[in-house]
Amino acid sequence: MLSPDELLVLEKLGSVFFSVKKCALIIGVKESSLRELVDNENTQEYLHYTRGSLQSEFKLREQIVELALRGSTNAQADALAMIRKMKSDE
């Protein structure tokens, strides 16, 4: 189990899409131990790692939609792909 400070570091590392292996190396814990914690939806490690990555993903998606609405054809293609993915997940 990570300390509160380590959980904040894990969330920041997740927000820049570091792998669990790299997170473990930076935090200084065994990869297998961190992997077990991050894979368990009932742990703070899962919550912090996932929250970090989802918050950054939200910011990126927000920018893609904004660019798509301004006429960027690349962003429009990305936005349409996100819409298709969302509909297929429903």
Secondary structure, DSSP 8 states (H G I E B T S, - for coil): ---HHHHHHHHHHHHTT--HHHHHHHHTS-HHHHHHHHT-TTSHHHHHHHHHHHHHHHHHHHHHHHHHHTT-HHHHHHHHHHHHHHHHH-
